[in-house]
């Protein structure tokens, strides 16, 4: 919590999202805050309230308690266009050092991370070696045009300081989540209700398929969930390959609505970008070495 004068405090970064002066930051920055104060680059301090937060994407939206003239929303880029090696600039308040800019490159794309306060994963995350430290959370990751490509969220470190591996939630996810947080205070995700893993050469051979087969193996389905209702099957047994226990007997998702699926991360990305609660989609799976199609009506992702 963030009491006014004493007790536990927290800090992070953010940026102006729209012409109404709404601020985007990380959900873990604001948490269950009682009071939020936004400090602008000219040192103006304005109280704000939390309009809504989403633990699954670690995004939150603040609304200023008073109107301010001259606020300019930052330009939004397209995270689908981000390439490894391109310039990346992080703006934030590392270790409380306000309005700090650090730079590096995009060191990887397509990472999957788990939000610090959620059991679900965030796909298509941008990895950067631009120095990111505590206090940078919620700040923008920019390209060379000054456009937001991601929202800085996590680092991998053994010393509580930057080790050159930072992660930013892609701005295209924010484009889907933030409008709902503004309107409804929450965002609802499509839900399939499966557990699984990526099919590689070892798994493919273990279940008697061509070694180049790729897909998302369903190791389990949630009882009463959309996948079970649609008849998708989880693992029915196990086998041992080279000392490793490999589940067998489950369906392998290879396409959704004609889009190739090479692993569970692809399923998660599809559900977030293309799925909607209540929507029906055609899943192509391999079952007993045969291709088959079936329709699945997606549900709403549980809050926990």
N, C-alpha and C positions, 0 to 999 in steps of 0.2 A: 504494500500500500504506500501511498505517497501523502502523508499528512503535511499540513501547511508549515509547521515550524520545527517539529522534532519527531524522533522516531525513525522508522525505516524509510529511506529514500531510494529512488532509482532514477536512472537517466538513460537517454538514448537519443536517437536522431529521427528525422522525418523530413517530409517535403510537401509543398503545396500541390494538391491534386487538381483543383478546379477553380473556377472563377468565384465560387462562394467561399473560398479560403479554407476548404476542408484539408486536413492534414492526414497523410498516410504514414504509418509507422508499423513496427512489429507488435503483435499481440503480447508477446512476452515483455515488451517494454512497459506497457501500461497495466497489464495484469488486472488486478482488482483495485486499481488506484481510486482513492477518494478524491484526490485533487490532482489535476494535470496543469502544468504551466508550460506554455510554448514560448521559447526565446528565439526571436528572429535575429538576423545578422546585424541589424542596427541596434541590437540590445533591447529592443522593445519586448516586454513581457506581457503575455495575454493568457488569461485563464481559458481552459477548454474543457469540454465534456467528451466522453467516449460515446460516439454514435453506435458503434458496433465493432465486434471482434470475431475473428475466425481462427481457432486454435489449429485447425488442420493445415492452413496455409501460412500461419503465423503472421496474419495481417490484421490491422486495426485502423479505424478511421476516427479522427477527432474533429469536433466542430468548435470553432472559437466562440466564446461567450459574448464577444462584441465584434462588430464589423470593423474592417481595416481597409483603408484605401491603398491602392498601389500593389496589392498582392498579385503576382503573376504565376500562374500554374506552370510547372515544368513540362517540357515537351516529352511525350512518351514515345519510345522507340518500339521495335518489333523484336522480341526475344527469339523468334524463329529465325531471324537473320544473323544472329550472333555466331561468330566464327572463332575457333581457337587461334590465338595469336594476336587478335585485335586489341587495341588499347582499351583499358578499363580504368576508370577513375572513381574512387570512393570518396564521398563527402560525409563527414559526421563529427562526432565528439569523442574520439578515442581517449579513454582515461580522463574524461572531463575536459579535454582540450578542445573547446568549441570551435566549429567552423574550420576543421582540418581537412585538407585534401591530400589523398595519397593516390599513387598511380601504379599500374602494372599492366598485365595482360590477362585476357581470358585464357586460363590454362586448361580448361576442359568444359564441355557442355554435355547435357543429357544425364547429369548425375541425379540420383534419387536420395533424398534425405528424409529423416523422420522429424517432424516438428517436435520441439522439446516438451510440448504439453498435449500431444495427441498420439494415438495409436496408429494413425494413418500416415502415409508417405506423401512427400511433395515431389513430383516428377519434373524432369526437364530443367533441373536446377543448374545455374551457372557457377562454375568454379573459377576463382581468380587468385592471383598471387599479389594483387594490390593489398598492402598492409591493412588489415581489418582487426580491430581490437575491441574490448568491452567499451561500450559507448557509441560504437558505429552502428549498432543494431537499429534497423528501421530507416537508415539513410539510403540515398540512391546510389546505385552503381551506374555510371554513365559511359556512353561511347564517345568517340572523338567529336561528335556533333553536339554533345551536351544533352543527349536524349537519355531518358531512363531506360535501361535494359533489365534492371533487376533491383530488388530491395534486399540490402545486406542483412543476413539473418544469423549465420552461424560461422564458427571457425573450428578447425581441428588443431588442438594444441595440447601440450603437456605442461605448459608453464603459464597459462592464462594470458598469453600474449601471442601475437601473430607468428605463425610458423610458415606463412606463405600459402596456406590452404584455407580460403574463405569461400562461403557459399551465399549466393543471392537467389531469392525466389524470383523466377522469371516474371517480367512485367506483364506478359500475356495472361498469366494466371490472375494477377492483380486486376487486369481489365475486366475479368469475369466476376471476381469476388467483390471488389470495392463498390460497384454500383448497388449490389444487393445489401451490403453493409450500410450504405447511406439510406436506402429506402426501407429496409426491414430490420436492420440491426444484426442480420445473420445471413449466411449463404448455405444453401442446401446442395449437397453433392449427390450425383447418381451413385447407386450402390449395387454391386453384383453379389457379394456375399460368398467369396471363395478365398481359400489359401492356396498358395502354389509357388512355383519356382520356374526359372527359365530352363528349357530343354536344350541341352548341349549334346555333344557326341556320345558321351558315356550313357546318358539317360536314353537317348534315341536307340542306341544299340541294345540297352537293357530291355527295352520293350519291343524289340524286334523290328524297328523302323530303319530306314536309310540313315546313315550316320550324319548326313547333312540336314536332317529334319530339325526345324526350329519352331518353337511355339511356347505357350505357357501351360505347363502341366498343372492340373488341378489336383492338389493333394488332399483337399478337404472342402466341403461346402457347409455353410452355416445352416443349421436346422431352421426351416421355415423361411429362409432367405430367398431372394429372387432366383438364384442359380438352382437351388433345390426344386423350387416350384416349376422351373422350366425343364427339369429333368437332367440337368448337367450332373455328371458323376465325379466324385472324388476317388482317391486311391482306395483300392480294395485289398491290397497286400503289399509285401516288400520282397526285395531280392538283394543279395549282397554282391557287389561288384568291386573287386580290388580293395576289399576291406571296408567299403562304404555301403551303408544301407540305402537302397534306392526304392522309393515308393513305386508301385506299378498298379495298373488297372484303372487309373483315372483318365478322364478326357484331357486332350491336349488342344487348347484353343490356338488356331492358326490364322484365323481371320475374324474380323468383326465388321459387318457391312462392307465386305470386300477389301478392307484394309489389312495388310499383312501384320501379323503379330509374331514377334520373335522372343518375347519373354513377358514376365508379369509386369515389368515397368511399362511396356507398351499398352497393356490392358488398363493400368492406372491412368496413363496419359489419355487414352481414348475416353475413359469415363469422365475425366475432368474437362476435357476440351470439347467432346462431342455428345456426351451423355446428358440426360436430364431425368430426374425422377418421374417415373410413369411412362417414359419413352420405351418403345419396343425396337429391338435391334436384332439383326440376324448374325448368329454366331456359327462359324464353321469350325468343327472340331474333328479330331481323329479319335475314333473309338474302335477298339479291336482292329486296328490297322486299316480302318475304312473311314473315308471322309463323309461327314454328314452335316446338314444344316438344321438349325433350329432357332426359333424366335425366343427372345428373353425380354421380359418386361422388367426394367430396372426399378429398384426401390430407392428410398432415401437413406443416405448413410447415417447410421446411428451416431448420436452425439459423443459417445464413448464406446 
